[in-house]
Amino acid sequence: SVYANSPATGEFDWNQISIDDIETISIDFAPKEGQIEFAGASVSIVTKKSGGRHGEIHFESLSYENSANDTKFSGINYSDSISNLFYRVTFSMVNAENRYELRSLKTNEGNENRALKGGLSLNYGTDDFSVMTDFKLASNEYAADAVSIDEDFGVEKDKSSNALIKVKFSGSEITANHQFFKTEYDGDSTKIHTVSASYKFCFYGENFLKAGIKAEDSSSFEARRFQESFTAGFCLTPFDFLAIKPELTFLVWRGNNGLSGQHFIPSVKFIFDGGFTWSFYHSFVLPTFNQLYWNDAWAHGNTSLKNESGWGHCLSFRKDDFPFYASLQNSWYTDKIRWVGFDSDGMFCKNEGTGVYLTVILGSAYRWKALFYDVSGTYTHATLDNWGGSQIMWVPRWQANVNAGANFGKVAFSTSLNFMGKRYTTNENLSYYSPYFLLDAKVEWNMNECLTFFLKGGNLLDERYIYHDNFSAPSRSLSAGGKIRGFSKK
């Protein structure tokens, strides 16, 4: 089990886990699509076991309504182990020309995207000592306001890198990470560096102490910010049927324009036998580096932003051997931060009142031999400043999901139907995005141990919905591909 959330923002730090190593992701509880706050979310991630020689080629071709073959994805990875050293090499390439459009609007017509990604992971481990390193490079070009990437004008070009190293020994863990991001658009160039490091010491089971530092810098904005955090977490078992896990974080920060401060962030979780969990938390969210300092032709930061602060609790029930689950979360936050302001220089962030949230999830999941299903419904009451106010923009009141499938030997089938209720486009609730249903399906054929073919369809009902402002979603798509595995040692 790895704690990989930032104590300052609550956001999941994907640098803690190599994306290529993720095998399954299951959400125990999280606010659904469109909700702004994510405090109290619980996500379980299972990664692939390292070791053994393994190679995989993945190719995929997508078809949209207005072009028969407009998106191509290909990827390759190879891994092997030499004594106690495990390594993995990955490379992927995407070329997209999604010339889809809405029935009434030609939104995103002429959209092109080309992306390259590469990575190298090394992992050396013994019973008492281990060291893991992960390096990633990425390049991306997107024709934002151009007919073609080849025209160059109106093309956004992004480059990024990430270097992570983690060392574990005798109950201690040291992590260091460096991220670099550069974007160019019509002559404007933005560079951002982020460096972080932490030390964690575990003692007597699940008790731990952790100290971390983080530095963010941009020569493009002449901006910088530093953060230090100190966290203590404990596991108490006063009764056989109850475990109590309190945590306390002390956060210190300072940056440009005299931005500085310190804050205590407490939380506690009660875990009962029988599947019940009750957590209380103080949510304290610093404005992101971009929200404070970003500055280009379209948007600029706001150094006058206040920190988000609030409280909440979550009561949930889920057992692997019981077919029903439920969750109730109630929280409130002052000075919510949103990119919704406009001035002569473009869009900027501002604090907008107190957010009041109530989220209720009811669901049922069951697996019987080769069959499974998971059905859930979500109600979210999200208002600004008072309980009886208008629904917060972009947050749907109603959502529902139905997932089902079957596995018959070498053939597996799965399908999902998702409902998204209407979402208001203004906090005054004057207009809204229409509700929609999304139906997806996938068939996978494991021909043998080395070869797998799949066919999947997305948005089979061909819903033409707008998911945010003027950004339209793809129409019906069909995807075919395959995986080649092998190189197993005997």
SVG drawing of the C-alpha trace seen along z (x, -y; Angstrom):
<svg xmlns="http://www.w3.org/2000/svg" viewBox="-33 -45 55 69">
<polyline fill="none" stroke="black" stroke-width="0.4" points="0.0,0.0 1.4,-3.4 0.2,-6.8 0.5,-8.9 -1.6,-12.0 -0.2,-15.5 -0.7,-16.7 -1.2,-20.2 -3.7,-19.6 -5.0,-16.1 -4.3,-15.4 -3.0,-12.0 0.7,-12.0 1.0,-9.8 4.8,-10.1 4.6,-7.6 3.5,-4.9 4.6,-4.1 1.5,-4.2 2.8,-1.3 2.8,0.8 -0.8,0.3 -2.9,3.4 -6.3,2.5 -7.8,-0.7 -10.9,-0.4 -12.7,-3.4 -13.9,-2.7 -15.3,-6.2 -14.9,-9.3 -17.0,-12.3 -18.2,-11.6 -17.5,-13.4 -18.1,-17.1 -17.7,-17.5 -15.1,-20.0 -13.9,-18.7 -12.2,-15.3 -11.3,-15.3 -12.0,-11.9 -11.7,-10.0 -10.5,-6.4 -8.9,-4.6 -7.2,-1.2 -4.5,-0.6 -3.0,2.8 0.3,2.8 1.9,5.6 4.4,7.8 7.9,7.2 10.2,10.0 10.5,12.3 11.1,11.5 8.1,9.9 7.3,8.0 4.2,6.5 3.1,4.7 -0.1,2.8 -1.7,1.3 -5.1,-0.4 -7.0,-2.1 -10.1,-4.3 -12.8,-5.2 -15.1,-8.3 -18.1,-9.2 -16.4,-11.7 -13.2,-9.8 -12.7,-6.1 -9.4,-5.8 -8.4,-9.0 -6.6,-8.0 -3.8,-5.5 -2.1,-4.4 0.9,-2.1 3.0,-1.1 5.7,1.3 7.3,2.3 9.9,4.8 11.0,5.9 13.5,8.3 15.3,9.0 19.0,9.6 19.5,11.1 17.9,8.6 17.7,5.9 14.4,5.4 14.1,3.0 11.3,1.9 11.5,-0.1 8.4,-1.7 7.5,-3.7 4.2,-4.8 3.0,-7.0 -0.3,-8.6 -1.4,-10.3 -4.9,-11.7 -7.0,-13.7 -10.4,-13.7 -12.4,-15.7 -15.7,-15.1 -18.3,-17.8 -21.6,-18.5 -24.8,-18.4 -25.3,-22.2 -21.7,-23.4 -18.4,-22.6 -16.6,-22.5 -13.2,-20.8 -13.3,-20.4 -9.6,-20.2 -8.4,-18.9 -5.0,-17.2 -2.7,-15.7 0.7,-14.0 2.3,-12.6 5.4,-10.6 6.2,-9.1 9.2,-7.1 10.2,-5.7 12.8,-3.6 12.2,-2.1 14.8,-0.3 14.2,1.5 16.8,3.2 15.6,4.9 16.6,7.3 14.8,8.2 16.3,5.2 17.0,2.7 15.4,1.5 15.9,-1.4 13.5,-2.3 14.1,-4.9 11.7,-6.0 12.4,-8.3 9.8,-9.6 10.0,-11.9 7.0,-13.2 6.4,-15.4 3.0,-16.6 1.8,-18.8 -1.8,-20.0 -3.4,-22.1 -5.4,-24.4 -6.6,-27.0 -5.0,-25.7 -6.3,-23.6 -3.2,-21.4 -0.1,-20.8 1.9,-21.2 0.9,-24.9 2.7,-25.5 0.8,-28.7 -1.7,-28.1 0.0,-24.9 0.7,-24.2 3.9,-22.3 4.4,-20.7 7.5,-18.9 7.8,-17.3 10.0,-15.1 9.9,-13.3 12.6,-11.7 11.8,-9.8 14.0,-7.9 12.8,-6.0 14.9,-4.2 13.6,-1.9 15.5,-0.5 14.8,0.6 11.3,-1.0 12.5,-4.2 11.6,-5.6 13.3,-8.4 11.7,-9.8 13.0,-12.5 11.3,-13.8 12.0,-16.3 9.4,-17.5 9.8,-19.8 7.2,-21.2 7.5,-23.5 4.8,-24.7 5.1,-27.0 2.2,-28.7 2.4,-31.4 5.8,-32.6 4.9,-32.5 7.0,-30.0 6.4,-28.8 8.7,-26.7 7.9,-25.3 10.2,-23.2 9.0,-21.3 11.4,-19.5 10.2,-17.6 11.7,-15.3 10.4,-13.4 11.5,-11.1 9.1,-8.7 9.8,-6.5 7.4,-3.7 7.4,-2.1 5.3,0.4 3.1,1.4 1.2,-1.4 2.5,-4.3 4.7,-6.8 6.4,-10.2 7.0,-12.0 8.7,-15.2 8.6,-16.7 9.8,-19.7 8.6,-21.0 9.9,-23.8 8.2,-25.2 9.9,-27.7 9.1,-29.4 11.6,-31.7 8.8,-32.5 6.7,-34.1 9.6,-35.0 7.7,-33.1 8.6,-30.6 7.1,-28.9 8.4,-26.6 6.5,-24.3 7.5,-22.2 5.2,-19.6 5.5,-17.4 3.0,-14.6 2.5,-12.1 0.1,-9.2 -0.9,-6.5 -3.0,-3.3 -4.8,-2.7 -6.8,0.5 -8.7,-0.1 -11.1,2.8 -10.9,5.9 -13.6,4.5 -12.2,1.0 -9.1,-0.6 -8.6,-4.4 -6.1,-6.2 -5.5,-9.8 -3.1,-12.0 -1.8,-15.5 0.1,-17.6 1.8,-20.9 2.3,-22.8 4.5,-25.8 4.7,-27.8 6.2,-31.0 6.4,-32.5 6.4,-35.6 4.5,-38.8 4.8,-38.0 2.7,-34.9 3.5,-32.9 1.8,-31.1 1.5,-27.9 -1.4,-25.6 -2.3,-22.4 -4.3,-19.8 -5.9,-17.1 -7.9,-14.0 -9.1,-10.8 -10.6,-7.6 -12.6,-5.0 -12.5,-1.5 -15.1,1.0 -15.3,4.7 -18.2,5.5 -17.3,3.0 -18.1,-0.4 -15.7,-3.3 -16.2,-6.8 -13.7,-9.6 -13.5,-13.2 -11.1,-15.6 -10.0,-19.2 -9.5,-20.1 -7.0,-22.9 -6.0,-23.5 -3.4,-25.9 -3.9,-27.6 -1.9,-25.7 1.2,-27.3 -0.6,-27.9 -3.6,-29.5 -1.2,-32.0 1.3,-32.8 0.2,-31.5 0.4,-34.3 -0.2,-34.0 -2.4,-35.5 -5.5,-33.5 -5.3,-33.4 -3.3,-34.8 -2.9,-33.9 -4.2,-35.7 -1.7,-36.2 -4.6,-37.6 -6.2,-34.1 -7.1,-32.9 -6.6,-29.3 -9.6,-26.9 -10.5,-25.7 -13.2,-23.5 -14.4,-20.4 -16.1,-17.2 -16.9,-13.6 -17.7,-10.5 -19.5,-7.4 -19.2,-4.3 -20.1,-0.6 -18.6,2.0 -17.8,5.7 -16.4,8.0 -18.8,10.8 -21.9,8.6 -23.7,7.4 -24.7,3.9 -22.6,0.8 -23.3,-2.8 -21.6,-6.0 -22.6,-9.4 -20.2,-12.4 -20.9,-15.9 -18.4,-18.7 -18.2,-22.5 -15.4,-24.7 -14.8,-28.5 -13.2,-30.6 -13.7,-28.0 -11.2,-28.7 -12.5,-28.8 -11.2,-29.8 -14.4,-31.8 -13.3,-35.5 -12.5,-37.6 -10.8,-41.0 -9.0,-42.8 -6.1,-40.3 -8.3,-37.2 -9.4,-34.6 -8.2,-34.5 -9.0,-32.6 -11.0,-34.0 -12.5,-32.9 -16.2,-32.3 -18.1,-31.8 -18.5,-28.7 -19.2,-25.4 -21.7,-23.1 -21.7,-19.4 -23.8,-16.3 -23.1,-13.2 -25.0,-9.9 -24.0,-6.8 -26.0,-3.6 -24.9,-0.5 -24.8,3.2 -22.0,5.4 -21.8,9.2 -19.7,11.8 -20.9,15.3 -18.6,17.7 -18.0,16.1 -20.6,13.3 -20.4,10.0 -22.3,6.7 -21.9,3.4 -24.8,0.9 -24.7,-2.4 -26.5,-5.7 -25.2,-9.0 -27.0,-12.1 -25.0,-15.3 -26.3,-18.4 -23.8,-21.2 -24.5,-24.8 -22.7,-28.0 -23.0,-29.9 -26.2,-28.2 -28.0,-24.9 -30.9,-26.2 -28.9,-28.0 -28.4,-27.2 -26.5,-24.1 -22.8,-24.8 -22.1,-25.0 -20.9,-21.8 -21.9,-19.6 -24.7,-17.1 -27.3,-16.3 -27.9,-12.8 -25.6,-10.1 -25.9,-6.4 -23.6,-3.6 -24.3,0.0 -21.4,2.3 -21.7,6.0 -19.7,8.7 -18.8,12.3 -15.7,14.4 -16.0,17.6 -12.6,19.2 -10.7,17.4 -13.5,14.9 -14.4,12.0 -17.2,9.5 -18.0,6.3 -20.4,3.4 -21.1,0.2 -24.0,-2.3 -23.4,-5.6 -26.0,-8.4 -25.0,-12.0 -27.7,-14.4 -27.9,-18.0 -25.1,-20.3 -25.7,-24.0 -23.3,-26.3 -23.6,-29.2 -23.9,-29.4 -27.1,-31.3 -28.5,-28.1 -29.7,-30.1 -28.7,-27.4 -27.4,-23.9 -25.8,-21.0 -28.4,-18.4 -28.4,-14.9 -26.9,-12.1 -26.4,-8.3 -23.1,-6.7 -23.0,-3.0 -19.6,-1.2 -18.8,2.4 -15.7,4.6 -15.0,8.1 -11.5,9.6 -10.3,12.9 -7.2,14.5 -6.1,16.6 -3.2,18.1 -0.7,17.2 1.0,14.8 -1.7,13.2 -4.9,11.3 -7.3,9.4 -10.0,7.0 -12.8,5.0 -14.5,2.2 -17.1,-0.5 -17.4,-3.8 -20.5,-6.0 -22.5,-3.4 -25.7,-5.5 -23.8,-8.3 -24.6,-11.0 -23.4,-14.4 -22.8,-16.0 -20.7,-18.9 -18.7,-18.0 -17.3,-21.5 -18.0,-24.9 -17.3,-24.6 -15.5,-21.3 -17.5,-18.6 -17.0,-14.9 -16.3,-12.3 -19.2,-10.7 -19.5,-6.9 -16.1,-5.2 -14.9,-1.7 -11.5,-0.4 -9.7,2.8 -6.3,3.9 -4.1,6.6 -1.4,7.4 1.5,9.7 3.2,11.1 5.9,13.6 9.6,14.0 8.7,15.9 11.7,17.6 11.5,21.3"/>
</svg>
